[in-house]
Amino acid sequence: MGMGQVWCVYWGLLVSVLLGLGGERRAEACSCNPAHPQQLFCGAEIVIRAKISGEKIVSPSNSSSPYMKMIQYEIKMIKMFKGFDKAKDIQYVYTPVFSSLCGVKLDSNNKAGYLLSGSMWNDGRISIGQCDLVEPWDNLSMSQKKNLNYRYQMGCECRINTCYTVPCASTGDNECLWTDWLLDNSLNGEQARQYACIRRTDATCSWYRGGPLPERDFLDLSDP
């Protein structure tokens, strides 16, 4: 997988193995490492905009264990941003029933619109989880919606380094420093909502924003 891959620990995979061996241990939590929306985009096999039109509980593996059950969301795909080579039309996405297995709960009653990203199983079904880029469409900023069209893809060869302390120095020209946590104690700050890390013509990577520059200069944080 690419360097922009979502860094996620799916405890559900461990549970699947244990259950397959006859064990009945249950995973206790889903853990996702911090990731910029661009990293989640680049690490996903499928990224789409869709409306949720229905849901039901299914057992893809024909297992009687409740921990193997999945929620099958019926969707109406509005637009595909990534995955053109893998799927032409997507009618369903799947997620674990339990949040401890990284399952996500989507609103299927009001035909809500979502940005959905995930991976494709060998049988062609699409899996989504808490560590993927799954957001109500109306919660996205205008910049994020524009970046989905091509800017995130332009930066998939770039590396986004999360800054937790100062100094936070770049380790190469192909890197952008992500400082939202450092400045705002939030993973949904200015850079996450407004910026894309893109590769320029000289092969270096830098943050790009279509609108006016922010008041704070993120690059200053690399100084001692």
BAGU-841841 format. One record per residue (C-alpha): residue number from 1; residue in three letters; x, y, z. Coordinates in Angstrom, 2 decimals, padded with zeros to 5 digits, always signed. Each point is the difference from the previous one (the first is absolute). Layout:
% BAGU-841841
<pt><seq>NUM</seq><type>ALA</type><X>X</X><Y>Y</Y><Z>Z</Z></pt>
...
***
This chain:
% BAGU-841841
<pt><seq>1</seq><type>MET</type><X>+000.00</X><Y>+000.00</Y><Z>+000.00</Z></pt>
<pt><seq>2</seq><type>GLY</type><X>+001.08</X><Y>+003.61</Y><Z>-000.58</Z></pt>
<pt><seq>3</seq><type>MET</type><X>+001.63</X><Y>+002.37</Y><Z>+002.46</Z></pt>
<pt><seq>4</seq><type>GLY</type><X>-003.27</X><Y>+001.92</Y><Z>+000.29</Z></pt>
<pt><seq>5</seq><type>GLN</type><X>-001.70</X><Y>-003.09</Y><Z>+001.39</Z></pt>
<pt><seq>6</seq><type>VAL</type><X>-002.28</X><Y>+000.38</Y><Z>+002.99</Z></pt>
<pt><seq>7</seq><type>TRP</type><X>+001.88</X><Y>-001.33</Y><Z>+003.00</Z></pt>
<pt><seq>8</seq><type>CYS</type><X>-002.69</X><Y>-002.01</Y><Z>+001.68</Z></pt>
<pt><seq>9</seq><type>VAL</type><X>-000.08</X><Y>-002.97</Y><Z>+002.35</Z></pt>
<pt><seq>10</seq><type>TYR</type><X>-003.03</X><Y>-002.08</Y><Z>-000.83</Z></pt>
<pt><seq>11</seq><type>TRP</type><X>-000.62</X><Y>-002.14</Y><Z>+003.04</Z></pt>
<pt><seq>12</seq><type>GLY</type><X>-002.71</X><Y>-001.64</Y><Z>-002.03</Z></pt>
<pt><seq>13</seq><type>LEU</type><X>+002.64</X><Y>-001.81</Y><Z>-002.04</Z></pt>
<pt><seq>14</seq><type>LEU</type><X>+001.39</X><Y>-001.55</Y><Z>+003.15</Z></pt>
<pt><seq>15</seq><type>VAL</type><X>-003.46</X><Y>-001.06</Y><Z>+001.08</Z></pt>
<pt><seq>16</seq><type>SER</type><X>-000.69</X><Y>-001.57</Y><Z>-003.38</Z></pt>
<pt><seq>17</seq><type>VAL</type><X>+003.14</X><Y>-002.11</Y><Z>+000.30</Z></pt>
<pt><seq>18</seq><type>LEU</type><X>-000.80</X><Y>-001.04</Y><Z>+003.56</Z></pt>
<pt><seq>19</seq><type>LEU</type><X>-003.55</X><Y>-000.96</Y><Z>-000.86</Z></pt>
<pt><seq>20</seq><type>GLY</type><X>+001.21</X><Y>-001.89</Y><Z>-003.02</Z></pt>
<pt><seq>21</seq><type>LEU</type><X>+002.19</X><Y>-002.06</Y><Z>+002.33</Z></pt>
<pt><seq>22</seq><type>GLY</type><X>-002.93</X><Y>-000.69</Y><Z>+002.28</Z></pt>
<pt><seq>23</seq><type>GLY</type><X>+000.81</X><Y>+002.65</Y><Z>+002.59</Z></pt>
<pt><seq>24</seq><type>GLU</type><X>-002.61</X><Y>+002.24</Y><Z>+001.60</Z></pt>
<pt><seq>25</seq><type>ARG</type><X>+002.17</X><Y>+002.91</Y><Z>+001.10</Z></pt>
<pt><seq>26</seq><type>ARG</type><X>-001.43</X><Y>+003.44</Y><Z>-000.67</Z></pt>
<pt><seq>27</seq><type>ALA</type><X>+001.95</X><Y>+003.06</Y><Z>-001.06</Z></pt>
<pt><seq>28</seq><type>GLU</type><X>-000.36</X><Y>+002.86</Y><Z>+002.44</Z></pt>
<pt><seq>29</seq><type>ALA</type><X>+000.71</X><Y>+003.05</Y><Z>-002.11</Z></pt>
<pt><seq>30</seq><type>CYS</type><X>+000.63</X><Y>+001.47</Y><Z>-003.43</Z></pt>
<pt><seq>31</seq><type>SER</type><X>+003.17</X><Y>+002.09</Y><Z>-000.23</Z></pt>
<pt><seq>32</seq><type>CYS</type><X>+000.78</X><Y>+002.43</Y><Z>-002.82</Z></pt>
<pt><seq>33</seq><type>ASN</type><X>+003.22</X><Y>+001.98</Y><Z>-000.27</Z></pt>
<pt><seq>34</seq><type>PRO</type><X>-000.39</X><Y>+003.73</Y><Z>-000.83</Z></pt>
<pt><seq>35</seq><type>ALA</type><X>-000.30</X><Y>+000.59</Y><Z>-003.74</Z></pt>
<pt><seq>36</seq><type>HIS</type><X>-000.57</X><Y>+003.06</Y><Z>-002.16</Z></pt>
<pt><seq>37</seq><type>PRO</type><X>-003.00</X><Y>-000.36</Y><Z>-002.38</Z></pt>
<pt><seq>38</seq><type>GLN</type><X>+002.43</X><Y>-000.17</Y><Z>-002.90</Z></pt>
<pt><seq>39</seq><type>GLN</type><X>+001.76</X><Y>-002.99</Y><Z>+001.58</Z></pt>
<pt><seq>40</seq><type>LEU</type><X>-003.34</X><Y>-001.74</Y><Z>+000.38</Z></pt>
<pt><seq>41</seq><type>PHE</type><X>-000.87</X><Y>+000.78</Y><Z>-003.62</Z></pt>
<pt><seq>42</seq><type>CYS</type><X>+003.31</X><Y>-001.28</Y><Z>-001.32</Z></pt>
<pt><seq>43</seq><type>GLY</type><X>-000.14</X><Y>-003.16</Y><Z>+002.11</Z></pt>
<pt><seq>44</seq><type>ALA</type><X>-003.52</X><Y>-000.92</Y><Z>-001.12</Z></pt>
<pt><seq>45</seq><type>GLU</type><X>-000.87</X><Y>-002.21</Y><Z>-002.95</Z></pt>
<pt><seq>46</seq><type>ILE</type><X>-003.43</X><Y>+001.57</Y><Z>-000.44</Z></pt>
<pt><seq>47</seq><type>VAL</type><X>-001.14</X><Y>+003.58</Y><Z>+000.73</Z></pt>
<pt><seq>48</seq><type>ILE</type><X>-003.56</X><Y>+001.01</Y><Z>-000.84</Z></pt>
<pt><seq>49</seq><type>ARG</type><X>-002.79</X><Y>+002.41</Y><Z>+000.85</Z></pt>
<pt><seq>50</seq><type>ALA</type><X>-003.25</X><Y>-001.82</Y><Z>+000.71</Z></pt>
<pt><seq>51</seq><type>LYS</type><X>-003.38</X><Y>+000.11</Y><Z>+001.70</Z></pt>
<pt><seq>52</seq><type>ILE</type><X>-001.02</X><Y>-002.73</Y><Z>+002.44</Z></pt>
<pt><seq>53</seq><type>SER</type><X>-003.36</X><Y>-001.47</Y><Z>-000.96</Z></pt>
<pt><seq>54</seq><type>GLY</type><X>-000.25</X><Y>-003.04</Y><Z>+002.26</Z></pt>
<pt><seq>55</seq><type>GLU</type><X>+001.78</X><Y>-002.44</Y><Z>+002.31</Z></pt>
<pt><seq>56</seq><type>LYS</type><X>-000.23</X><Y>-003.55</Y><Z>+001.27</Z></pt>
<pt><seq>57</seq><type>ILE</type><X>+002.10</X><Y>-002.47</Y><Z>+002.01</Z></pt>
<pt><seq>58</seq><type>VAL</type><X>+001.68</X><Y>-002.77</Y><Z>-002.00</Z></pt>
<pt><seq>59</seq><type>SER</type><X>+002.51</X><Y>-002.80</Y><Z>+000.65</Z></pt>
<pt><seq>60</seq><type>PRO</type><X>+002.34</X><Y>-000.06</Y><Z>-003.01</Z></pt>
<pt><seq>61</seq><type>SER</type><X>+001.96</X><Y>-002.95</Y><Z>+001.38</Z></pt>
<pt><seq>62</seq><type>ASN</type><X>-003.13</X><Y>-002.02</Y><Z>+000.94</Z></pt>
<pt><seq>63</seq><type>SER</type><X>+001.30</X><Y>-000.03</Y><Z>+003.56</Z></pt>
<pt><seq>64</seq><type>SER</type><X>-002.38</X><Y>-000.15</Y><Z>+002.95</Z></pt>
<pt><seq>65</seq><type>SER</type><X>+002.29</X><Y>+002.19</Y><Z>+002.11</Z></pt>
<pt><seq>66</seq><type>PRO</type><X>-001.43</X><Y>+003.51</Y><Z>+000.64</Z></pt>
<pt><seq>67</seq><type>TYR</type><X>+003.49</X><Y>+001.46</Y><Z>-000.41</Z></pt>
<pt><seq>68</seq><type>MET</type><X>+000.13</X><Y>-001.10</Y><Z>-003.63</Z></pt>
<pt><seq>69</seq><type>LYS</type><X>-003.21</X><Y>+001.79</Y><Z>-000.94</Z></pt>
<pt><seq>70</seq><type>MET</type><X>+000.16</X><Y>+003.06</Y><Z>-002.25</Z></pt>
<pt><seq>71</seq><type>ILE</type><X>-002.26</X><Y>+002.94</Y><Z>-000.74</Z></pt>
<pt><seq>72</seq><type>GLN</type><X>-000.80</X><Y>+000.10</Y><Z>-003.69</Z></pt>
<pt><seq>73</seq><type>TYR</type><X>-000.79</X><Y>+003.58</Y><Z>-000.99</Z></pt>
<pt><seq>74</seq><type>GLU</type><X>-001.90</X><Y>+000.46</Y><Z>-003.22</Z></pt>
<pt><seq>75</seq><type>ILE</type><X>+001.26</X><Y>+003.12</Y><Z>-001.74</Z></pt>
<pt><seq>76</seq><type>LYS</type><X>-000.66</X><Y>+002.17</Y><Z>-003.00</Z></pt>
<pt><seq>77</seq><type>MET</type><X>+003.36</X><Y>+001.07</Y><Z>-001.38</Z></pt>
<pt><seq>78</seq><type>ILE</type><X>+000.10</X><Y>+003.64</Y><Z>-001.05</Z></pt>
<pt><seq>79</seq><type>LYS</type><X>+003.64</X><Y>+000.34</Y><Z>-001.04</Z></pt>
<pt><seq>80</seq><type>MET</type><X>+003.17</X><Y>-002.06</Y><Z>+000.00</Z></pt>
<pt><seq>81</seq><type>PHE</type><X>+003.31</X><Y>+001.71</Y><Z>+000.85</Z></pt>
<pt><seq>82</seq><type>LYS</type><X>+002.25</X><Y>-003.05</Y><Z>+000.07</Z></pt>
<pt><seq>83</seq><type>GLY</type><X>-000.31</X><Y>-003.62</Y><Z>-001.04</Z></pt>
<pt><seq>84</seq><type>PHE</type><X>-001.08</X><Y>+000.33</Y><Z>-003.63</Z></pt>
<pt><seq>85</seq><type>ASP</type><X>+002.15</X><Y>-003.02</Y><Z>-000.87</Z></pt>
<pt><seq>86</seq><type>LYS</type><X>-001.60</X><Y>-002.15</Y><Z>+002.72</Z></pt>
<pt><seq>87</seq><type>ALA</type><X>-003.74</X><Y>+000.67</Y><Z>-000.13</Z></pt>
<pt><seq>88</seq><type>LYS</type><X>-002.45</X><Y>+001.62</Y><Z>-002.38</Z></pt>
<pt><seq>89</seq><type>ASP</type><X>-003.03</X><Y>+000.13</Y><Z>+002.24</Z></pt>
<pt><seq>90</seq><type>ILE</type><X>-000.26</X><Y>-000.65</Y><Z>+003.72</Z></pt>
<pt><seq>91</seq><type>GLN</type><X>-003.33</X><Y>-000.91</Y><Z>+001.57</Z></pt>
<pt><seq>92</seq><type>TYR</type><X>+001.13</X><Y>-001.19</Y><Z>+003.45</Z></pt>
<pt><seq>93</seq><type>VAL</type><X>+002.74</X><Y>+000.63</Y><Z>+002.53</Z></pt>
<pt><seq>94</seq><type>TYR</type><X>+000.74</X><Y>-002.13</Y><Z>+003.07</Z></pt>
<pt><seq>95</seq><type>THR</type><X>+001.21</X><Y>+000.77</Y><Z>+003.51</Z></pt>
<pt><seq>96</seq><type>PRO</type><X>+000.25</X><Y>-002.05</Y><Z>+003.22</Z></pt>
<pt><seq>97</seq><type>VAL</type><X>-003.03</X><Y>+000.15</Y><Z>+002.27</Z></pt>
<pt><seq>98</seq><type>PHE</type><X>+002.09</X><Y>+000.83</Y><Z>+003.06</Z></pt>
<pt><seq>99</seq><type>SER</type><X>+001.89</X><Y>+003.28</Y><Z>+000.39</Z></pt>
<pt><seq>100</seq><type>SER</type><X>+002.72</X><Y>-001.94</Y><Z>+001.85</Z></pt>
<pt><seq>101</seq><type>LEU</type><X>+000.70</X><Y>-001.70</Y><Z>-003.33</Z></pt>
<pt><seq>102</seq><type>CYS</type><X>+000.24</X><Y>+003.39</Y><Z>-001.75</Z></pt>
<pt><seq>103</seq><type>GLY</type><X>-003.59</X><Y>-000.02</Y><Z>-001.21</Z></pt>
<pt><seq>104</seq><type>VAL</type><X>-001.60</X><Y>+003.33</Y><Z>-000.92</Z></pt>
<pt><seq>105</seq><type>LYS</type><X>-003.63</X><Y>+001.03</Y><Z>+000.48</Z></pt>
<pt><seq>106</seq><type>LEU</type><X>-001.53</X><Y>+001.94</Y><Z>-002.89</Z></pt>
<pt><seq>107</seq><type>ASP</type><X>-003.40</X><Y>+001.70</Y><Z>-000.19</Z></pt>
<pt><seq>108</seq><type>SER</type><X>-002.19</X><Y>-002.07</Y><Z>-002.30</Z></pt>
<pt><seq>109</seq><type>ASN</type><X>-003.32</X><Y>+001.57</Y><Z>+001.01</Z></pt>
<pt><seq>110</seq><type>ASN</type><X>+000.37</X><Y>+003.40</Y><Z>-001.66</Z></pt>
<pt><seq>111</seq><type>LYS</type><X>+001.93</X><Y>-001.03</Y><Z>-003.11</Z></pt>
<pt><seq>112</seq><type>ALA</type><X>+002.96</X><Y>+001.94</Y><Z>+001.34</Z></pt>
<pt><seq>113</seq><type>GLY</type><X>+002.95</X><Y>+000.76</Y><Z>-002.27</Z></pt>
<pt><seq>114</seq><type>TYR</type><X>+003.48</X><Y>-001.24</Y><Z>+000.92</Z></pt>
<pt><seq>115</seq><type>LEU</type><X>+003.55</X><Y>-000.05</Y><Z>-001.21</Z></pt>
<pt><seq>116</seq><type>LEU</type><X>+000.98</X><Y>-003.67</Y><Z>+000.18</Z></pt>
<pt><seq>117</seq><type>SER</type><X>+003.41</X><Y>-001.59</Y><Z>-000.45</Z></pt>
<pt><seq>118</seq><type>GLY</type><X>+001.08</X><Y>-003.57</Y><Z>+000.54</Z></pt>
<pt><seq>119</seq><type>SER</type><X>+001.50</X><Y>-003.14</Y><Z>-001.42</Z></pt>
<pt><seq>120</seq><type>MET</type><X>-001.25</X><Y>-002.72</Y><Z>-002.31</Z></pt>
<pt><seq>121</seq><type>TRP</type><X>-000.25</X><Y>-003.63</Y><Z>+001.05</Z></pt>
<pt><seq>122</seq><type>ASN</type><X>+001.03</X><Y>-002.78</Y><Z>-002.35</Z></pt>
<pt><seq>123</seq><type>ASP</type><X>-003.66</X><Y>-000.59</Y><Z>-000.87</Z></pt>
<pt><seq>124</seq><type>GLY</type><X>-000.45</X><Y>+003.65</Y><Z>-001.04</Z></pt>
<pt><seq>125</seq><type>ARG</type><X>-001.87</X><Y>+001.24</Y><Z>+003.07</Z></pt>
<pt><seq>126</seq><type>ILE</type><X>+001.02</X><Y>+003.33</Y><Z>+001.53</Z></pt>
<pt><seq>127</seq><type>SER</type><X>+000.99</X><Y>+000.20</Y><Z>+003.67</Z></pt>
<pt><seq>128</seq><type>ILE</type><X>-000.02</X><Y>+003.26</Y><Z>+002.01</Z></pt>
<pt><seq>129</seq><type>GLY</type><X>+001.05</X><Y>+000.67</Y><Z>+003.58</Z></pt>
<pt><seq>130</seq><type>GLN</type><X>+000.85</X><Y>+002.58</Y><Z>+002.63</Z></pt>
<pt><seq>131</seq><type>CYS</type><X>+003.56</X><Y>+000.34</Y><Z>-001.30</Z></pt>
<pt><seq>132</seq><type>ASP</type><X>-001.20</X><Y>+000.91</Y><Z>-003.49</Z></pt>
<pt><seq>133</seq><type>LEU</type><X>-001.06</X><Y>+003.37</Y><Z>-001.37</Z></pt>
<pt><seq>134</seq><type>VAL</type><X>-003.69</X><Y>-000.18</Y><Z>+000.92</Z></pt>
<pt><seq>135</seq><type>GLU</type><X>-001.69</X><Y>+003.36</Y><Z>+000.54</Z></pt>
<pt><seq>136</seq><type>PRO</type><X>-003.41</X><Y>+001.58</Y><Z>-000.51</Z></pt>
<pt><seq>137</seq><type>TRP</type><X>+000.31</X><Y>+001.91</Y><Z>-003.26</Z></pt>
<pt><seq>138</seq><type>ASP</type><X>-001.33</X><Y>+003.22</Y><Z>+001.52</Z></pt>
<pt><seq>139</seq><type>ASN</type><X>+002.77</X><Y>-000.09</Y><Z>+002.66</Z></pt>
<pt><seq>140</seq><type>LEU</type><X>+002.73</X><Y>+000.37</Y><Z>-002.62</Z></pt>
<pt><seq>141</seq><type>SER</type><X>+001.46</X><Y>+003.40</Y><Z>-000.76</Z></pt>
<pt><seq>142</seq><type>MET</type><X>-000.17</X><Y>+001.41</Y><Z>-003.52</Z></pt>
<pt><seq>143</seq><type>SER</type><X>+003.76</X><Y>-000.51</Y><Z>-000.34</Z></pt>
<pt><seq>144</seq><type>GLN</type><X>-000.28</X><Y>-003.66</Y><Z>+000.98</Z></pt>
<pt><seq>145</seq><type>LYS</type><X>-002.71</X><Y>-000.56</Y><Z>-002.60</Z></pt>
<pt><seq>146</seq><type>LYS</type><X>+002.20</X><Y>+001.59</Y><Z>-002.68</Z></pt>
<pt><seq>147</seq><type>ASN</type><X>+003.08</X><Y>-001.91</Y><Z>+001.13</Z></pt>
<pt><seq>148</seq><type>LEU</type><X>-001.81</X><Y>-003.30</Y><Z>-000.49</Z></pt>
<pt><seq>149</seq><type>ASN</type><X>-000.20</X><Y>+000.65</Y><Z>-003.73</Z></pt>
<pt><seq>150</seq><type>TYR</type><X>+003.73</X><Y>+000.06</Y><Z>-000.73</Z></pt>
<pt><seq>151</seq><type>ARG</type><X>+002.21</X><Y>+001.77</Y><Z>+002.58</Z></pt>
<pt><seq>152</seq><type>TYR</type><X>+000.14</X><Y>-002.85</Y><Z>+002.51</Z></pt>
<pt><seq>153</seq><type>GLN</type><X>+000.92</X><Y>-002.37</Y><Z>-002.83</Z></pt>
<pt><seq>154</seq><type>MET</type><X>+002.75</X><Y>+002.38</Y><Z>-001.13</Z></pt>
<pt><seq>155</seq><type>GLY</type><X>+001.65</X><Y>-000.39</Y><Z>+003.39</Z></pt>
<pt><seq>156</seq><type>CYS</type><X>-000.19</X><Y>-003.75</Y><Z>+000.53</Z></pt>
<pt><seq>157</seq><type>GLU</type><X>+003.74</X><Y>-000.27</Y><Z>-000.58</Z></pt>
<pt><seq>158</seq><type>CYS</type><X>+000.62</X><Y>+002.60</Y><Z>+002.71</Z></pt>
<pt><seq>159</seq><type>ARG</type><X>+000.44</X><Y>-000.84</Y><Z>+003.67</Z></pt>
<pt><seq>160</seq><type>ILE</type><X>-002.00</X><Y>+001.77</Y><Z>+002.71</Z></pt>
<pt><seq>161</seq><type>ASN</type><X>+001.80</X><Y>+000.08</Y><Z>+003.34</Z></pt>
<pt><seq>162</seq><type>THR</type><X>-002.09</X><Y>+000.67</Y><Z>+003.11</Z></pt>
<pt><seq>163</seq><type>CYS</type><X>+001.57</X><Y>+002.50</Y><Z>+002.41</Z></pt>
<pt><seq>164</seq><type>TYR</type><X>-000.54</X><Y>-000.59</Y><Z>+003.71</Z></pt>
<pt><seq>165</seq><type>THR</type><X>+002.77</X><Y>+002.14</Y><Z>+001.51</Z></pt>
<pt><seq>166</seq><type>VAL</type><X>+002.25</X><Y>+002.95</Y><Z>-000.89</Z></pt>
<pt><seq>167</seq><type>PRO</type><X>+002.43</X><Y>-000.07</Y><Z>-001.72</Z></pt>
<pt><seq>168</seq><type>CYS</type><X>-001.64</X><Y>-001.97</Y><Z>-002.77</Z></pt>
<pt><seq>169</seq><type>ALA</type><X>+002.39</X><Y>-000.20</Y><Z>-002.93</Z></pt>
<pt><seq>170</seq><type>SER</type><X>-000.50</X><Y>-001.31</Y><Z>-003.49</Z></pt>
<pt><seq>171</seq><type>THR</type><X>+002.08</X><Y>-003.03</Y><Z>-000.92</Z></pt>
<pt><seq>172</seq><type>GLY</type><X>-000.15</X><Y>+000.45</Y><Z>-003.77</Z></pt>
<pt><seq>173</seq><type>ASP</type><X>-001.26</X><Y>+002.04</Y><Z>-002.93</Z></pt>
<pt><seq>174</seq><type>ASN</type><X>-002.89</X><Y>-002.41</Y><Z>-000.58</Z></pt>
<pt><seq>175</seq><type>GLU</type><X>-001.57</X><Y>+000.74</Y><Z>+003.38</Z></pt>
<pt><seq>176</seq><type>CYS</type><X>-002.62</X><Y>+002.34</Y><Z>+001.44</Z></pt>
<pt><seq>177</seq><type>LEU</type><X>-000.19</X><Y>+000.70</Y><Z>+003.74</Z></pt>
<pt><seq>178</seq><type>TRP</type><X>-003.49</X><Y>-000.43</Y><Z>+001.44</Z></pt>
<pt><seq>179</seq><type>THR</type><X>-000.31</X><Y>+002.31</Y><Z>+003.03</Z></pt>
<pt><seq>180</seq><type>ASP</type><X>-003.72</X><Y>+000.04</Y><Z>+000.86</Z></pt>
<pt><seq>181</seq><type>TRP</type><X>+000.51</X><Y>-002.06</Y><Z>+003.15</Z></pt>
<pt><seq>182</seq><type>LEU</type><X>+002.88</X><Y>+002.20</Y><Z>+001.10</Z></pt>
<pt><seq>183</seq><type>LEU</type><X>-001.82</X><Y>+003.30</Y><Z>-000.58</Z></pt>
<pt><seq>184</seq><type>ASP</type><X>-003.61</X><Y>-000.86</Y><Z>+000.75</Z></pt>
<pt><seq>185</seq><type>ASN</type><X>+000.15</X><Y>-003.30</Y><Z>+001.89</Z></pt>
<pt><seq>186</seq><type>SER</type><X>-002.30</X><Y>-001.29</Y><Z>-002.73</Z></pt>
<pt><seq>187</seq><type>LEU</type><X>+000.24</X><Y>-002.30</Y><Z>-003.01</Z></pt>
<pt><seq>188</seq><type>ASN</type><X>-002.63</X><Y>+002.06</Y><Z>-001.80</Z></pt>
<pt><seq>189</seq><type>GLY</type><X>+001.79</X><Y>+003.34</Y><Z>-000.12</Z></pt>
<pt><seq>190</seq><type>GLU</type><X>+000.97</X><Y>+002.42</Y><Z>-002.76</Z></pt>
<pt><seq>191</seq><type>GLN</type><X>+002.33</X><Y>-002.31</Y><Z>-001.91</Z></pt>
<pt><seq>192</seq><type>ALA</type><X>-002.40</X><Y>-002.94</Y><Z>+000.11</Z></pt>
<pt><seq>193</seq><type>ARG</type><X>-002.96</X><Y>+002.06</Y><Z>-001.18</Z></pt>
<pt><seq>194</seq><type>GLN</type><X>+001.64</X><Y>+002.38</Y><Z>-002.45</Z></pt>
<pt><seq>195</seq><type>TYR</type><X>+003.27</X><Y>-001.45</Y><Z>-001.34</Z></pt>
<pt><seq>196</seq><type>ALA</type><X>+001.40</X><Y>-002.69</Y><Z>-002.25</Z></pt>
<pt><seq>197</seq><type>CYS</type><X>+003.65</X><Y>-001.05</Y><Z>-000.13</Z></pt>
<pt><seq>198</seq><type>ILE</type><X>+000.88</X><Y>-000.12</Y><Z>-003.70</Z></pt>
<pt><seq>199</seq><type>ARG</type><X>+003.09</X><Y>-000.77</Y><Z>-002.05</Z></pt>
<pt><seq>200</seq><type>ARG</type><X>+001.29</X><Y>+003.00</Y><Z>-001.90</Z></pt>
<pt><seq>201</seq><type>THR</type><X>+001.77</X><Y>+000.08</Y><Z>-003.35</Z></pt>
<pt><seq>202</seq><type>ASP</type><X>+003.42</X><Y>-000.03</Y><Z>+001.71</Z></pt>
<pt><seq>203</seq><type>ALA</type><X>-000.96</X><Y>-003.31</Y><Z>+001.72</Z></pt>
<pt><seq>204</seq><type>THR</type><X>-000.31</X><Y>+001.60</Y><Z>+003.45</Z></pt>
<pt><seq>205</seq><type>CYS</type><X>-003.19</X><Y>-000.13</Y><Z>+002.04</Z></pt>
<pt><seq>206</seq><type>SER</type><X>-001.77</X><Y>+002.88</Y><Z>+001.72</Z></pt>
<pt><seq>207</seq><type>TRP</type><X>-003.38</X><Y>+000.95</Y><Z>+001.40</Z></pt>
<pt><seq>208</seq><type>TYR</type><X>-002.43</X><Y>+001.53</Y><Z>-002.47</Z></pt>
<pt><seq>209</seq><type>ARG</type><X>-003.14</X><Y>+001.98</Y><Z>+000.65</Z></pt>
<pt><seq>210</seq><type>GLY</type><X>-002.18</X><Y>+001.43</Y><Z>-002.72</Z></pt>
<pt><seq>211</seq><type>GLY</type><X>-001.10</X><Y>+003.01</Y><Z>+002.05</Z></pt>
<pt><seq>212</seq><type>PRO</type><X>+001.85</X><Y>+002.67</Y><Z>+002.01</Z></pt>
<pt><seq>213</seq><type>LEU</type><X>+002.90</X><Y>-001.10</Y><Z>+002.19</Z></pt>
<pt><seq>214</seq><type>PRO</type><X>-000.71</X><Y>-000.41</Y><Z>+003.73</Z></pt>
<pt><seq>215</seq><type>GLU</type><X>+001.34</X><Y>+002.39</Y><Z>+002.61</Z></pt>
<pt><seq>216</seq><type>ARG</type><X>+002.31</X><Y>-002.58</Y><Z>+001.56</Z></pt>
<pt><seq>217</seq><type>ASP</type><X>+003.05</X><Y>-001.30</Y><Z>-001.83</Z></pt>
<pt><seq>218</seq><type>PHE</type><X>+000.21</X><Y>-003.74</Y><Z>+000.53</Z></pt>
<pt><seq>219</seq><type>LEU</type><X>+003.58</X><Y>-000.22</Y><Z>-001.23</Z></pt>
<pt><seq>220</seq><type>ASP</type><X>+001.31</X><Y>+002.08</Y><Z>+002.91</Z></pt>
<pt><seq>221</seq><type>LEU</type><X>-000.43</X><Y>-003.03</Y><Z>+002.23</Z></pt>
<pt><seq>222</seq><type>SER</type><X>+003.04</X><Y>-001.67</Y><Z>-001.52</Z></pt>
<pt><seq>223</seq><type>ASP</type><X>+002.24</X><Y>+002.59</Y><Z>+001.66</Z></pt>
<pt><seq>224</seq><type>PRO</type><X>+001.59</X><Y>-000.89</Y><Z>+003.36</Z></pt>
***
